[in-house]
Amino acid sequence: MHNELDDECQKCIKWTNQLELDNLTEEQIDEIFGELAVSVALLNTQSQIVKEKIED
């Protein structure tokens, strides 16, 4: 589970860094935000699973 959390965090960083690039088109920005939203949702789900395991 730790590796999955780490991978998803790295993806969030990647997408966030890409938003800082100059001359992005609206389509590119939309795609980056879409990918970022997916990564954040997966992080939320994975974090909840870890929390439940810790509490058990």
ABEGO torsion letter per residue (X at the ends): XAAAAAAAAAAAAAAAAAAABBGBBAAAAAAAAAAAAAAAAAAAAAAAAAAAAAAX
